[in-house]
Amino acid sequence: ELRYLENELNKKSVNEPAVYDTAAADVNDKEFEYVLSDKKISSETIKSVVLGFAVGDALGVPVEFQSREELSVNSVSDYRDYGTYNVPAGIWSDDTSMTLASLDSLARRINFTDIMKKFISWADKAEYTATNEVFDIGVTTSAALQRFKDGTPALNCGSNSESDNGNGSLMRIIPAVFYVKYKLPHSSIEQRMDVIHN
C-alpha cells in the first residue's frame, strides 16, 4: 500500500556530505537524507514526486502489456484489482520498488555496489515492496542481479544487446535526477552523464 511509501519518506533526515564514491560500501541504516550538497530539497518535494510515480505505477500494474487498442476500449481511470499480476488495487510494481531502493542508496552517495545490494534485497527479501512480495521482475533485471550475485562488478552487470534495452531505466530515473541536481550541482556534464548512464 502507499502508506508504506509515505512512512519510508517521512523518516528523519540526516545531514551527510555528498560523496562521489563508486567503491563498495556497507550501508546498514535506512534513513532518507534530504540535505543534499549546499542546496536543500524539501521532503515534501521528494514525497510528491515519488508518490506521484507510485500512483502512476499502481494504476498501470493491472494493465501492463496491454495494447493501445485494448486500453482505448477499456481505459484506466481508477485503481483496478488483479489484472496482469493478480494483485489488489493500488499495489506498485518493481519500478517503484527499485526507485525506492535507488533513493535509499543515493541519499547517501553514489555507490553502484550499494545500489545493487539494495536491488538484491528487493528481489530476494521483498524489501521496498507494498505487500512483502515480489510479483514482477524483468528478464534483463533478473539477469543483471544474478551476474552481481555471481561476483560481477556492479557496473559490468548490465546486458548490452539491443533486445536488452527496455524502458525500465527511464521509469526509474527520478533518483538519478535528484542526485545529479542536488549532490552534484557543480559537476561537469561528463560526471552527470556518467551517473545517469551507469
C-alpha positions as CSV (number, residue, x, y, z in Angstrom):
1,E,0.0,0.0,0.0
2,L,1.0,3.6,-0.4
3,R,1.1,4.1,3.4
4,Y,4.4,2.1,3.5
5,L,5.8,4.5,1.0
6,E,4.7,7.6,3.0
7,N,6.2,6.1,6.1
8,E,9.5,5.5,4.4
9,L,9.6,9.0,3.1
10,N,8.7,10.5,6.5
11,K,11.8,9.2,8.2
12,K,14.0,11.8,9.7
13,S,16.7,13.3,7.5
14,V,20.4,13.1,8.3
15,N,23.0,15.7,7.2
16,E,25.8,14.0,5.4
17,P,28.2,15.5,2.9
18,A,27.8,14.4,-0.8
19,V,30.4,11.9,-1.9
20,Y,31.0,10.5,-5.4
21,D,32.0,7.0,-4.4
22,T,31.9,4.0,-6.7
23,A,33.7,1.7,-4.3
24,A,32.0,-1.0,-2.3
25,A,30.4,0.2,0.9
26,D,28.4,-1.3,3.7
27,V,25.4,0.9,4.4
28,N,23.1,-0.5,7.0
29,D,20.8,2.4,8.1
30,K,17.7,3.1,6.0
31,E,17.1,6.8,6.8
32,F,16.5,9.1,3.8
33,E,18.6,12.2,3.8
34,Y,17.3,15.4,2.4
35,V,20.2,17.7,2.9
36,L,22.0,17.4,-0.4
37,S,25.1,19.3,-1.2
38,D,24.8,23.0,-0.5
39,K,21.1,23.0,-1.6
40,K,18.2,21.7,0.3
41,I,15.3,19.8,-1.3
42,S,12.2,19.6,0.9
43,S,10.9,16.2,2.0
44,E,7.6,17.3,0.6
45,T,9.1,17.6,-2.9
46,I,10.6,14.2,-2.7
47,K,7.4,12.7,-1.3
48,S,5.3,14.4,-4.0
49,V,7.4,13.2,-6.9
50,V,7.8,9.6,-5.5
51,L,4.1,9.3,-4.5
52,G,3.1,10.6,-8.0
53,F,5.4,8.0,-9.5
54,A,4.0,5.2,-7.3
55,V,0.4,6.2,-8.0
56,G,1.0,6.1,-11.8
57,D,2.8,2.7,-11.4
58,A,-0.1,1.3,-9.3
59,L,-2.6,2.5,-11.9
60,G,-0.6,0.7,-14.6
61,V,0.1,-2.6,-12.9
62,P,-3.2,-4.3,-13.7
63,V,-3.0,-3.4,-17.4
64,E,0.8,-3.9,-18.1
65,F,1.4,-5.4,-21.5
66,Q,-2.0,-4.5,-22.9
67,S,-2.1,-2.9,-26.3
68,R,-3.2,0.7,-27.1
69,E,-6.2,-0.8,-28.8
70,E,-7.2,-2.7,-25.7
71,L,-6.7,0.3,-23.5
72,S,-8.6,2.6,-25.8
73,V,-11.6,0.3,-25.3
74,N,-11.1,-0.1,-21.6
75,S,-9.0,2.9,-20.4
76,V,-7.6,3.3,-16.9
77,S,-9.3,6.0,-14.8
78,D,-9.0,4.4,-11.3
79,Y,-7.2,1.7,-9.4
80,R,-8.1,-1.8,-10.5
81,D,-8.0,-5.2,-8.8
82,Y,-5.8,-8.0,-10.1
83,G,-5.4,-7.9,-13.8
84,T,-1.9,-8.7,-15.2
85,Y,-0.4,-9.8,-11.9
86,N,-3.4,-10.8,-9.8
87,V,-2.6,-8.2,-7.1
88,P,-5.1,-6.0,-5.2
89,A,-5.8,-2.5,-6.4
90,G,-3.2,0.2,-5.6
91,I,-0.1,-2.1,-5.4
92,W,3.0,-0.7,-7.1
93,S,5.4,-2.8,-9.2
94,D,9.1,-3.4,-9.5
95,D,9.5,0.1,-10.9
96,T,8.5,1.8,-7.7
97,S,10.4,-0.8,-5.6
98,M,13.6,-0.2,-7.5
99,T,13.1,3.5,-7.4
100,L,12.8,3.4,-3.6
101,A,15.9,1.2,-3.4
102,S,17.8,3.7,-5.6
103,L,16.7,6.6,-3.5
104,D,17.7,4.8,-0.3
105,S,21.2,4.3,-1.7
106,L,21.7,7.6,-3.5
107,A,20.5,9.6,-0.5
108,R,24.0,8.9,1.0
109,R,26.3,8.9,-2.0
110,I,26.6,7.3,-5.4
111,N,27.8,3.7,-4.9
112,F,26.8,1.3,-7.6
113,T,27.6,-1.7,-5.4
114,D,25.3,-0.5,-2.7
115,I,22.5,0.1,-5.2
116,M,22.9,-3.4,-6.5
117,K,22.8,-4.8,-2.9
118,K,19.5,-2.9,-2.4
119,F,18.1,-4.3,-5.6
120,I,19.1,-7.8,-4.3
121,S,17.3,-7.0,-1.0
122,W,14.2,-6.1,-3.1
123,A,14.4,-9.2,-5.3
124,D,15.3,-11.7,-2.7
125,K,13.7,-10.3,0.5
126,A,10.8,-8.2,-0.9
127,E,12.2,-5.0,0.7
128,Y,10.7,-1.8,-0.8
129,T,7.5,-3.7,-1.9
130,A,3.9,-2.8,-0.9
131,T,2.9,-6.4,0.1
132,N,6.2,-8.1,1.1
133,E,6.0,-10.0,-2.2
134,V,7.9,-9.6,-5.5
135,F,5.4,-10.3,-8.2
136,D,7.3,-8.8,-11.2
137,I,10.9,-8.8,-12.1
138,G,12.0,-8.2,-15.7
139,V,14.3,-10.7,-17.5
140,T,17.1,-8.1,-18.0
141,T,16.9,-7.0,-14.4
142,S,16.9,-10.6,-13.2
143,A,20.0,-11.5,-15.3
144,A,21.9,-8.4,-14.1
145,L,21.2,-9.3,-10.5
146,Q,22.3,-12.8,-11.0
147,R,25.6,-11.6,-12.5
148,F,26.1,-9.4,-9.5
149,K,25.4,-12.3,-7.1
150,D,28.0,-14.4,-9.1
151,G,30.6,-11.7,-8.4
152,T,30.5,-9.5,-11.5
153,P,31.2,-5.8,-10.5
154,A,28.1,-3.7,-10.4
155,L,28.9,-1.6,-13.5
156,N,29.5,-4.7,-15.6
157,C,26.3,-6.5,-14.8
158,G,24.1,-5.0,-17.4
159,S,23.4,-6.5,-20.8
160,N,24.4,-4.7,-23.9
161,S,22.4,-6.2,-26.7
162,E,19.7,-4.2,-28.5
163,S,17.0,-6.5,-27.2
164,D,18.0,-5.8,-23.6
165,N,17.3,-2.1,-23.9
166,G,13.9,-1.8,-22.3
167,N,12.4,1.4,-20.8
168,G,12.7,0.4,-17.1
169,S,15.7,2.7,-16.6
170,L,13.7,5.6,-17.9
171,M,10.9,4.8,-15.4
172,R,13.4,4.7,-12.6
173,I,15.5,7.8,-13.4
174,I,14.0,10.0,-10.7
175,P,16.6,9.1,-8.1
176,A,19.4,9.9,-10.6
177,V,17.9,13.2,-11.4
178,F,17.6,14.2,-7.7
179,Y,21.2,13.0,-7.2
180,V,22.7,14.9,-10.1
181,K,20.7,18.1,-9.4
182,Y,21.3,18.3,-5.6
183,K,24.5,16.3,-4.9
184,L,26.5,17.2,-8.0
185,P,25.4,20.8,-8.7
186,H,28.8,22.0,-9.7
187,S,30.0,18.8,-11.5
188,S,30.8,18.6,-15.2
189,I,28.3,17.4,-17.7
190,E,30.5,14.3,-18.2
191,Q,30.2,13.4,-14.5
192,R,26.4,14.0,-14.6
193,M,26.1,11.8,-17.7
194,D,28.2,9.1,-16.1
195,V,25.7,8.9,-13.2
196,I,22.7,8.8,-15.5
197,H,24.1,6.3,-18.0
198,N,25.5,4.0,-15.4
